[in-house]
């Protein structure tokens, strides 16, 4: 049982050494893209919220 656990972690470590990790530049660019998308989506949702709040206010 212990041997299987040890072998599992050895194989996991070997597999992780074969992974092609992104460069720092790629991580920064990806993070910037996600933050920009999130910001744009927040603005769009905020505008929708404002418009619907105004329309519902007209109904009251």
PyMOL commands that place a pseudoatom at each C-alpha (Angstrom):
pseudoatom trace, name=CA, resn=UNK, resi=1, chain=A, elem=C, hetatm=0, pos=[0.000, 0.000, 0.000]
pseudoatom trace, name=CA, resn=UNK, resi=2, chain=A, elem=C, hetatm=0, pos=[2.727, 2.488, 0.985]
pseudoatom trace, name=CA, resn=UNK, resi=3, chain=A, elem=C, hetatm=0, pos=[4.698, 1.525, -2.119]
pseudoatom trace, name=CA, resn=UNK, resi=4, chain=A, elem=C, hetatm=0, pos=[1.732, 2.409, -4.354]
pseudoatom trace, name=CA, resn=UNK, resi=5, chain=A, elem=C, hetatm=0, pos=[1.392, 5.811, -2.704]
pseudoatom trace, name=CA, resn=UNK, resi=6, chain=A, elem=C, hetatm=0, pos=[5.110, 6.535, -3.127]
pseudoatom trace, name=CA, resn=UNK, resi=7, chain=A, elem=C, hetatm=0, pos=[4.984, 5.408, -6.768]
pseudoatom trace, name=CA, resn=UNK, resi=8, chain=A, elem=C, hetatm=0, pos=[1.956, 7.634, -7.376]
pseudoatom trace, name=CA, resn=UNK, resi=9, chain=A, elem=C, hetatm=0, pos=[3.805, 10.721, -6.146]
pseudoatom trace, name=CA, resn=UNK, resi=10, chain=A, elem=C, hetatm=0, pos=[6.943, 9.799, -8.104]
pseudoatom trace, name=CA, resn=UNK, resi=11, chain=A, elem=C, hetatm=0, pos=[4.891, 9.477, -11.278]
pseudoatom trace, name=CA, resn=UNK, resi=12, chain=A, elem=C, hetatm=0, pos=[3.042, 12.725, -10.550]
pseudoatom trace, name=CA, resn=UNK, resi=13, chain=A, elem=C, hetatm=0, pos=[6.333, 14.547, -10.082]
pseudoatom trace, name=CA, resn=UNK, resi=14, chain=A, elem=C, hetatm=0, pos=[7.717, 13.074, -13.315]
pseudoatom trace, name=CA, resn=UNK, resi=15, chain=A, elem=C, hetatm=0, pos=[4.563, 14.126, -15.170]
pseudoatom trace, name=CA, resn=UNK, resi=16, chain=A, elem=C, hetatm=0, pos=[4.785, 17.677, -13.836]
pseudoatom trace, name=CA, resn=UNK, resi=17, chain=A, elem=C, hetatm=0, pos=[8.381, 17.925, -15.072]
pseudoatom trace, name=CA, resn=UNK, resi=18, chain=A, elem=C, hetatm=0, pos=[7.139, 17.207, -18.619]
pseudoatom trace, name=CA, resn=UNK, resi=19, chain=A, elem=C, hetatm=0, pos=[4.535, 19.980, -18.522]
pseudoatom trace, name=CA, resn=UNK, resi=20, chain=A, elem=C, hetatm=0, pos=[5.236, 23.031, -20.666]
pseudoatom trace, name=CA, resn=UNK, resi=21, chain=A, elem=C, hetatm=0, pos=[4.603, 25.869, -18.235]
pseudoatom trace, name=CA, resn=UNK, resi=22, chain=A, elem=C, hetatm=0, pos=[3.662, 29.329, -19.550]
pseudoatom trace, name=CA, resn=UNK, resi=23, chain=A, elem=C, hetatm=0, pos=[6.244, 32.085, -19.399]
pseudoatom trace, name=CA, resn=UNK, resi=24, chain=A, elem=C, hetatm=0, pos=[5.826, 35.006, -17.037]
pseudoatom trace, name=CA, resn=UNK, resi=25, chain=A, elem=C, hetatm=0, pos=[4.931, 37.171, -20.039]
pseudoatom trace, name=CA, resn=UNK, resi=26, chain=A, elem=C, hetatm=0, pos=[2.142, 34.813, -21.067]
pseudoatom trace, name=CA, resn=UNK, resi=27, chain=A, elem=C, hetatm=0, pos=[0.749, 34.745, -17.530]
pseudoatom trace, name=CA, resn=UNK, resi=28, chain=A, elem=C, hetatm=0, pos=[0.780, 38.548, -17.316]
pseudoatom trace, name=CA, resn=UNK, resi=29, chain=A, elem=C, hetatm=0, pos=[-0.921, 38.908, -20.716]
pseudoatom trace, name=CA, resn=UNK, resi=30, chain=A, elem=C, hetatm=0, pos=[-3.570, 36.354, -19.824]
pseudoatom trace, name=CA, resn=UNK, resi=31, chain=A, elem=C, hetatm=0, pos=[-4.225, 38.030, -16.494]
pseudoatom trace, name=CA, resn=UNK, resi=32, chain=A, elem=C, hetatm=0, pos=[-4.568, 41.427, -18.173]
pseudoatom trace, name=CA, resn=UNK, resi=33, chain=A, elem=C, hetatm=0, pos=[-7.025, 40.025, -20.703]
pseudoatom trace, name=CA, resn=UNK, resi=34, chain=A, elem=C, hetatm=0, pos=[-9.147, 38.475, -17.958]
pseudoatom trace, name=CA, resn=UNK, resi=35, chain=A, elem=C, hetatm=0, pos=[-9.140, 41.687, -15.907]
pseudoatom trace, name=CA, resn=UNK, resi=36, chain=A, elem=C, hetatm=0, pos=[-10.118, 43.776, -18.949]
pseudoatom trace, name=CA, resn=UNK, resi=37, chain=A, elem=C, hetatm=0, pos=[-12.929, 41.388, -19.839]
pseudoatom trace, name=CA, resn=UNK, resi=38, chain=A, elem=C, hetatm=0, pos=[-14.159, 41.405, -16.241]
pseudoatom trace, name=CA, resn=UNK, resi=39, chain=A, elem=C, hetatm=0, pos=[-14.094, 45.198, -16.081]
pseudoatom trace, name=CA, resn=UNK, resi=40, chain=A, elem=C, hetatm=0, pos=[-15.966, 45.517, -19.386]
pseudoatom trace, name=CA, resn=UNK, resi=41, chain=A, elem=C, hetatm=0, pos=[-18.566, 42.988, -18.251]
pseudoatom trace, name=CA, resn=UNK, resi=42, chain=A, elem=C, hetatm=0, pos=[-19.007, 44.839, -14.946]
pseudoatom trace, name=CA, resn=UNK, resi=43, chain=A, elem=C, hetatm=0, pos=[-19.661, 48.095, -16.814]
pseudoatom trace, name=CA, resn=UNK, resi=44, chain=A, elem=C, hetatm=0, pos=[-22.173, 46.434, -19.144]
pseudoatom trace, name=CA, resn=UNK, resi=45, chain=A, elem=C, hetatm=0, pos=[-24.025, 44.786, -16.253]
pseudoatom trace, name=CA, resn=UNK, resi=46, chain=A, elem=C, hetatm=0, pos=[-24.020, 48.071, -14.336]
pseudoatom trace, name=CA, resn=UNK, resi=47, chain=A, elem=C, hetatm=0, pos=[-25.573, 49.850, -17.303]
pseudoatom trace, name=CA, resn=UNK, resi=48, chain=A, elem=C, hetatm=0, pos=[-28.232, 47.146, -17.654]
pseudoatom trace, name=CA, resn=UNK, resi=49, chain=A, elem=C, hetatm=0, pos=[-28.964, 47.437, -13.943]
pseudoatom trace, name=CA, resn=UNK, resi=50, chain=A, elem=C, hetatm=0, pos=[-29.317, 51.223, -14.183]
pseudoatom trace, name=CA, resn=UNK, resi=51, chain=A, elem=C, hetatm=0, pos=[-31.620, 51.022, -17.201]
pseudoatom trace, name=CA, resn=UNK, resi=52, chain=A, elem=C, hetatm=0, pos=[-33.853, 48.368, -15.645]
pseudoatom trace, name=CA, resn=UNK, resi=53, chain=A, elem=C, hetatm=0, pos=[-33.968, 50.215, -12.324]
pseudoatom trace, name=CA, resn=UNK, resi=54, chain=A, elem=C, hetatm=0, pos=[-35.090, 53.340, -14.188]
pseudoatom trace, name=CA, resn=UNK, resi=55, chain=A, elem=C, hetatm=0, pos=[-37.729, 51.411, -16.178]
pseudoatom trace, name=CA, resn=UNK, resi=56, chain=A, elem=C, hetatm=0, pos=[-39.085, 49.723, -13.056]
pseudoatom trace, name=CA, resn=UNK, resi=57, chain=A, elem=C, hetatm=0, pos=[-39.190, 53.131, -11.350]
pseudoatom trace, name=CA, resn=UNK, resi=58, chain=A, elem=C, hetatm=0, pos=[-41.419, 54.370, -14.168]
pseudoatom trace, name=CA, resn=UNK, resi=59, chain=A, elem=C, hetatm=0, pos=[-43.862, 51.546, -13.512]
pseudoatom trace, name=CA, resn=UNK, resi=60, chain=A, elem=C, hetatm=0, pos=[-44.403, 52.496, -9.852]
for i in range(1, 60): cmd.bond("trace and resi %d" % i, "trace and resi %d" % (i + 1))
show_as sticks, trace
zoom trace
